[in-house]
């Protein structure tokens, strides 16, 4: 495959760059690339595309992050991909109910590209996958759907996404980006394209498999460190110790890793370990530490639920129905993303014990919450006659709540605050008459 004039065609806008999958990764990529190249944004979600055409989601993802607007072609018509020859696939890679990789989004995107890409195309995958998936699954599918031969009519690269949703410091352009490709010429073109938008620099991995493995272990490492913090928190509780006090003392040492206990959901940390363990099992290796971390983190909702029930039953002054409001349903602070929310697990767990549970989250899209979980969130004004407030997510807006005013929403004189993320000062709240619990 001859690539001598490939990048020049992109520079001169004779060919377009297509971004497939317009979510929290795809939109910043599309907007930034459109400053230098002709760009096409493709997604199969008609509602999302309608919002994008009205600039609503661009405001959320792009304008609010200082990225500006884009004149990209935004479409759900896959035939418009025929105008591109550089494709970036940024679709999610979830797991199914058995925690096996759900390759539907990535294979679907691959089929759309394969059916419409011209000869002499480069396809770059950014989706998090297990080592080998790009070459073992995606490339054969591209060949089948296009009728072209890999390394003769098209080549493939891999550059894992590293965007941290809601992080205003570690943005797309400020994170070192890993790039890899099947050959040096393709890698050089990929380097030219990404170097236009990545200020932090690029790291050239030795192979696509190396890049795939590097990405998947980033989140596994975080998952395991949080699992350790969660296990320590449960152990310290039995010892009558508060984990936050222990961690605050320990982190005074320069090399202590400052991970906090809590709920671990989302589309990355709670999912990516299963991609690597799936591949490990295929190879006849039974991973132990990785899955142990997953078990601990997946069960934290039930541990916290038990602590809430135990404390409320011991201290309940009503003798009647117990009512609890969970503050926050997104998987992390200050973002709308509700995928794999462990707060929902806590919600259902408390309901099983006859507790009246409601959720308040002004950051989450209430329509999305209902669509995904069939849970109706409430307004702040409707927080009334409750026995406990459970702060599950550390949204900035929660930190600004007037706790003295909130106290009037409780039934009891000494109401309970369960502070999962440790966002409040325990002494201040206890002085104000609250009972206080944290991990």
Secondary structure in CASP SS format (residue, H / E / C, confidence):
PFRMAT SS
TARGET T0000
AUTHOR 0000-0000-0000
METHOD secondary structure of the structure
MODEL  1
X C 1.00
X C 1.00
X C 1.00
X C 1.00
X C 1.00
X H 1.00
X H 1.00
X H 1.00
X H 1.00
X H 1.00
X H 1.00
X C 1.00
X C 1.00
X C 1.00
X C 1.00
X E 1.00
X E 1.00
X E 1.00
X E 1.00
X E 1.00
X C 1.00
X C 1.00
X C 1.00
X C 1.00
X C 1.00
X H 1.00
X H 1.00
X H 1.00
X H 1.00
X H 1.00
X H 1.00
X H 1.00
X H 1.00
X C 1.00
X C 1.00
X C 1.00
X C 1.00
X C 1.00
X E 1.00
X E 1.00
X E 1.00
X E 1.00
X C 1.00
X C 1.00
X C 1.00
X H 1.00
X H 1.00
X H 1.00
X H 1.00
X H 1.00
X H 1.00
X H 1.00
X H 1.00
X C 1.00
X C 1.00
X H 1.00
X H 1.00
X H 1.00
X H 1.00
X H 1.00
X H 1.00
X C 1.00
X H 1.00
X H 1.00
X H 1.00
X C 1.00
X C 1.00
X C 1.00
X C 1.00
X C 1.00
X C 1.00
X C 1.00
X E 1.00
X E 1.00
X E 1.00
X C 1.00
X C 1.00
X H 1.00
X H 1.00
X H 1.00
X H 1.00
X H 1.00
X H 1.00
X E 1.00
X E 1.00
X E 1.00
X E 1.00
X E 1.00
X E 1.00
X C 1.00
X C 1.00
X C 1.00
X C 1.00
X C 1.00
X E 1.00
X C 1.00
X C 1.00
X C 1.00
X C 1.00
X C 1.00
X E 1.00
X C 1.00
X C 1.00
X H 1.00
X H 1.00
X H 1.00
X H 1.00
X H 1.00
X H 1.00
X H 1.00
X H 1.00
X H 1.00
X H 1.00
X H 1.00
X H 1.00
X H 1.00
X C 1.00
X C 1.00
X C 1.00
X C 1.00
X E 1.00
X E 1.00
X E 1.00
X E 1.00
X E 1.00
X C 1.00
X C 1.00
X C 1.00
X C 1.00
X C 1.00
X C 1.00
X C 1.00
X H 1.00
X H 1.00
X H 1.00
X H 1.00
X H 1.00
X H 1.00
X H 1.00
X H 1.00
X H 1.00
X H 1.00
X H 1.00
X H 1.00
X H 1.00
X H 1.00
X C 1.00
X C 1.00
X C 1.00
X E 1.00
X C 1.00
X C 1.00
X C 1.00
X E 1.00
X E 1.00
X E 1.00
X E 1.00
X E 1.00
X C 1.00
X C 1.00
X C 1.00
X C 1.00
X C 1.00
X C 1.00
X C 1.00
X C 1.00
X C 1.00
X C 1.00
X C 1.00
X C 1.00
X C 1.00
X H 1.00
X H 1.00
X H 1.00
X C 1.00
X C 1.00
X E 1.00
X E 1.00
X E 1.00
X E 1.00
X E 1.00
X C 1.00
X C 1.00
X H 1.00
X H 1.00
X H 1.00
X H 1.00
X H 1.00
X H 1.00
X H 1.00
X H 1.00
X H 1.00
X H 1.00
X H 1.00
X H 1.00
X C 1.00
X C 1.00
X C 1.00
X C 1.00
X C 1.00
X C 1.00
X E 1.00
X E 1.00
X E 1.00
X C 1.00
X C 1.00
X C 1.00
X H 1.00
X H 1.00
X H 1.00
X H 1.00
X H 1.00
X H 1.00
X H 1.00
X H 1.00
X H 1.00
X H 1.00
X H 1.00
X H 1.00
X H 1.00
X H 1.00
X H 1.00
X H 1.00
X H 1.00
X H 1.00
X H 1.00
X H 1.00
X H 1.00
X H 1.00
X H 1.00
X H 1.00
X H 1.00
X H 1.00
X H 1.00
X H 1.00
X H 1.00
X H 1.00
X H 1.00
X C 1.00
X C 1.00
X C 1.00
X C 1.00
X H 1.00
X H 1.00
X H 1.00
X H 1.00
X H 1.00
X H 1.00
X H 1.00
X H 1.00
X C 1.00
X C 1.00
X C 1.00
X C 1.00
X C 1.00
X C 1.00
X C 1.00
X C 1.00
X C 1.00
X C 1.00
X C 1.00
X C 1.00
X C 1.00
X C 1.00
X C 1.00
X C 1.00
X C 1.00
X C 1.00
X H 1.00
X H 1.00
X H 1.00
X H 1.00
X H 1.00
X H 1.00
X H 1.00
X H 1.00
X H 1.00
X H 1.00
X H 1.00
X H 1.00
X H 1.00
X H 1.00
X C 1.00
X C 1.00
X C 1.00
X C 1.00
X C 1.00
X C 1.00
X H 1.00
X H 1.00
X H 1.00
X H 1.00
X H 1.00
X H 1.00
X H 1.00
X H 1.00
X H 1.00
X H 1.00
X C 1.00
X H 1.00
X H 1.00
X H 1.00
X H 1.00
X H 1.00
X H 1.00
X H 1.00
X H 1.00
X H 1.00
X H 1.00
X H 1.00
X H 1.00
X H 1.00
X H 1.00
X H 1.00
X H 1.00
X C 1.00
X C 1.00
X C 1.00
X C 1.00
X C 1.00
X C 1.00
X C 1.00
X E 1.00
X E 1.00
X E 1.00
X E 1.00
X E 1.00
X C 1.00
X C 1.00
X C 1.00
X C 1.00
X C 1.00
X C 1.00
X C 1.00
X C 1.00
X C 1.00
X C 1.00
X C 1.00
X C 1.00
X C 1.00
X C 1.00
X H 1.00
X H 1.00
X H 1.00
X H 1.00
X H 1.00
X H 1.00
X H 1.00
X H 1.00
X H 1.00
X H 1.00
X H 1.00
X C 1.00
X C 1.00
X C 1.00
X E 1.00
X E 1.00
X E 1.00
X E 1.00
X E 1.00
X C 1.00
X C 1.00
X C 1.00
X C 1.00
X C 1.00
X H 1.00
X H 1.00
X H 1.00
X H 1.00
X H 1.00
X H 1.00
X H 1.00
X H 1.00
X C 1.00
X C 1.00
X C 1.00
X C 1.00
X C 1.00
X C 1.00
X H 1.00
X H 1.00
X H 1.00
X C 1.00
X C 1.00
X C 1.00
X E 1.00
X C 1.00
X E 1.00
X E 1.00
X E 1.00
X E 1.00
X C 1.00
X C 1.00
X C 1.00
X C 1.00
X H 1.00
X H 1.00
X H 1.00
X H 1.00
X C 1.00
X C 1.00
X C 1.00
X H 1.00
X H 1.00
X H 1.00
X H 1.00
X H 1.00
X H 1.00
X H 1.00
X E 1.00
X C 1.00
X C 1.00
X C 1.00
X C 1.00
X C 1.00
X E 1.00
X E 1.00
X E 1.00
X E 1.00
X C 1.00
X C 1.00
X C 1.00
X C 1.00
X C 1.00
X C 1.00
X H 1.00
X H 1.00
X H 1.00
X H 1.00
X H 1.00
X H 1.00
X C 1.00
X C 1.00
X C 1.00
X E 1.00
X E 1.00
X E 1.00
X C 1.00
X C 1.00
END
